[in-house]
Amino acid sequence: MTDPTPLPPASPADTAIEWRVSPGLVPYPEALAEMESRAEAIRAGTAAELIWLLEHPPLYTAGTSAVVDELLSPNRFPVYPAGRGGKYTYHGPGQRIGYVLLDLAARGRDVRAYVHGLEGWVIDTLAALGVPARREPGRIGIWTDAHGREAKVGAIGVRVRRWVSFHGFAVNIAPDLSHFGGIVPCGLPDFAVTSLADLGKPFAMRAFDEALKAEMPGFLGSLRTCPHGP
């Protein structure tokens, strides 16, 4: 069931953000069309900003830097061009997808700061759940240690059009990790992929969502506000 609880605001300007949690598995083309439409409406000032949490059926997405040789099993799951930055990623049940549609024209007009803040939001959320995670220089995403080696627990992939952000993050709560074997995840063949369940932290999706909502004011506060320009 969609969570109707209003998001705790970081400032009065954040009270209009819609927080949406979709039940079931949302088809990727449907989600992409919704993001495209909502981003245009946010830019036009006819819709509120949106944080949209969901899960997808098993699929691979190709970012703007995807290399065909890194799609190892092209017939395993559907493959969709995503329009976001990055390479190939996997989405599927047990993975929390967060699509973040914000008006960056009013939040600093700084894409690097936005991506840094998005990473920090996920890292702080995982810390609240007792999962140590971090950034790594030169590698976008969320990293931790699993079974004695470095592993990726979350991916970041964003697009910004006319200063409205869309796409966002994917955090592995309890997906089937074997599904990542059909691609070179994010173009990084030398690193493992892990999940909270794999780390011995079998949190329910709702527990992650609640921690994410609690940490959101810090994320929004990290983005500099500014008046709209032309």
C-alpha positions in Angstrom: 0.0 0.0 0.0 1.3 3.5 -0.8 2.6 5.3 2.3 0.6 8.6 2.7 2.6 9.8 5.6 4.0 13.3 4.8 7.8 13.6 4.7 9.4 15.3 7.7 10.5 18.6 6.1 14.1 20.0 6.2 12.6 23.5 5.7 9.2 25.0 4.8 10.2 24.8 1.1 10.3 20.9 1.4 6.7 20.5 2.7 5.4 20.0 -0.8 7.6 17.0 -1.7 5.5 13.9 -2.5 6.7 10.6 -0.8 5.4 7.7 -2.8 5.8 4.0 -2.1 4.5 1.7 -4.9 3.4 -1.9 -4.0 4.2 -4.9 -6.2 6.6 -4.8 -9.1 6.4 -1.7 -11.3 7.2 -2.4 -15.0 10.3 -0.4 -16.1 8.8 1.3 -19.1 5.8 2.5 -17.0 8.2 4.0 -14.4 10.3 5.7 -17.0 7.3 7.3 -18.7 6.0 8.5 -15.3 9.4 10.0 -14.5 9.6 11.8 -17.8 6.2 13.2 -17.4 6.7 14.2 -13.8 10.0 15.9 -14.5 8.4 18.1 -17.1 5.6 19.0 -14.8 8.0 19.9 -12.0 9.9 22.1 -14.4 6.7 23.8 -15.4 5.7 24.3 -11.8 2.5 22.2 -12.1 3.6 19.3 -9.9 5.4 18.8 -6.7 8.8 17.3 -6.4 8.7 13.5 -5.9 10.6 10.7 -4.0 9.3 7.5 -5.4 10.2 4.1 -3.9 9.5 0.9 -5.8 10.7 -2.5 -7.0 11.0 -3.7 -10.6 10.7 -7.2 -12.1 14.1 -8.6 -13.1 15.7 -6.6 -15.8 18.9 -4.9 -17.0 19.2 -1.2 -17.8 21.8 0.4 -20.0 23.2 3.8 -19.1 24.6 6.3 -21.5 28.1 4.8 -21.1 27.1 1.1 -21.5 29.5 -1.1 -23.5 27.8 -4.0 -25.3 30.6 -6.5 -24.2 29.6 -5.9 -20.6 26.1 -7.4 -21.3 27.1 -11.0 -20.7 23.7 -12.6 -21.0 21.6 -10.5 -23.4 18.7 -12.9 -23.4 18.4 -13.6 -19.7 16.2 -10.6 -18.8 14.7 -7.6 -20.7 17.3 -4.9 -21.4 16.1 -1.3 -21.4 18.0 1.9 -22.3 17.7 4.1 -19.3 18.9 7.6 -20.4 20.8 8.0 -17.1 24.5 8.1 -16.6 26.5 5.0 -16.0 26.8 1.5 -17.6 24.7 -1.7 -17.1 22.8 -2.3 -13.9 20.4 -4.9 -12.7 17.0 -4.2 -11.1 14.7 -6.8 -9.5 12.7 -7.9 -6.6 14.3 -7.4 -3.2 16.1 -4.2 -4.4 14.9 -0.8 -3.2 14.8 1.6 -6.1 14.6 5.3 -5.2 13.6 7.7 -8.0 14.4 11.2 -6.9 12.8 14.0 -8.8 13.9 17.4 -7.4 14.0 20.9 -8.7 17.7 21.6 -8.7 17.2 25.1 -10.0 16.0 25.8 -6.5 18.6 23.6 -4.8 21.9 24.9 -5.8 22.3 24.1 -9.6 25.2 21.8 -8.6 25.0 18.3 -10.1 28.2 17.1 -8.3 26.8 18.3 -4.9 23.5 16.6 -5.7 25.2 13.2 -6.5 27.4 13.5 -3.4 24.4 14.3 -1.3 22.4 11.3 -2.7 25.3 9.0 -1.9 25.5 10.5 1.6 21.7 10.0 2.1 22.0 6.2 1.4 25.2 5.9 3.5 23.5 7.6 6.5 20.5 5.4 6.1 22.6 2.2 6.1 24.5 3.5 9.1 21.2 3.9 10.9 20.5 0.2 10.3 23.9 -0.8 11.6 25.5 -1.3 8.1 28.8 0.5 7.6 29.0 1.9 4.1 31.1 4.5 2.3 32.1 6.2 -0.9 35.2 5.2 -2.8 37.3 7.7 -4.8 36.8 7.4 -8.5 33.8 4.9 -8.1 30.2 6.1 -8.0 28.1 4.1 -5.7 27.8 2.8 -2.2 30.5 0.4 -0.9 31.0 -1.9 2.1 33.0 -4.9 3.1 31.5 -8.4 2.6 33.1 -11.7 3.3 36.6 -10.2 3.5 36.5 -8.1 0.4 35.1 -4.8 -0.9 31.6 -5.0 -2.4 29.0 -2.7 -3.8 25.7 -2.6 -2.0 24.1 0.3 -3.8 24.2 2.0 -7.2 23.7 5.7 -8.1 22.5 6.7 -11.6 21.0 10.1 -12.2 19.9 12.3 -15.1 19.3 16.0 -14.9 17.2 17.8 -17.6 16.5 21.5 -17.4 17.7 21.3 -13.7 15.1 18.7 -12.7 16.7 15.4 -11.5 15.3 12.0 -12.1 16.4 8.3 -11.8 18.3 8.0 -8.5 19.6 5.0 -6.5 19.2 1.3 -6.1 20.0 -0.5 -2.8 20.3 -4.2 -2.5 18.1 -5.3 0.4 17.6 -9.0 -0.5 17.7 -9.5 -4.3 18.8 -12.7 -6.0 22.5 -11.8 -6.3 23.0 -14.4 -9.0 21.0 -12.2 -11.4 23.9 -9.7 -11.4 25.9 -12.4 -13.2 24.4 -11.5 -16.6 26.2 -8.1 -16.7 29.4 -6.5 -15.6 27.7 -4.4 -12.9 28.4 -0.7 -13.5 31.4 -1.7 -15.6 33.5 -2.8 -12.6 34.5 -6.5 -13.1 36.9 -6.7 -10.2 34.4 -6.0 -7.4 31.6 -8.1 -5.9 28.0 -7.2 -5.4 26.4 -7.7 -2.0 23.1 -7.1 -0.2 21.9 -6.4 3.3 20.7 -10.1 3.5 24.1 -11.3 2.3 25.7 -9.2 5.1 23.5 -10.9 7.7 21.2 -7.8 8.0 17.9 -9.2 6.8 15.9 -6.0 7.2 12.4 -5.8 5.7 11.9 -3.3 2.9 9.7 -1.1 5.1 12.5 -0.8 7.7 14.8 0.5 5.1 12.1 3.0 3.9 11.5 4.3 7.4 15.2 4.8 8.0 15.5 6.5 4.6 12.7 8.9 5.4 14.2 9.7 8.8 17.5 10.6 7.1 16.1 12.7 4.3 16.2 16.1 6.1 19.9 15.8 6.2 20.1 15.1 2.5 17.9 18.0 1.6 19.8 20.3 4.0 23.0 19.4 2.2 21.7 21.0 -1.0 22.1 24.7 -1.2 18.8 26.6 -1.8 18.7 29.4 -4.3 16.0 31.4 -6.1 14.9 30.3 -9.5 16.7 31.8 -12.3 15.9 32.0 -16.0 
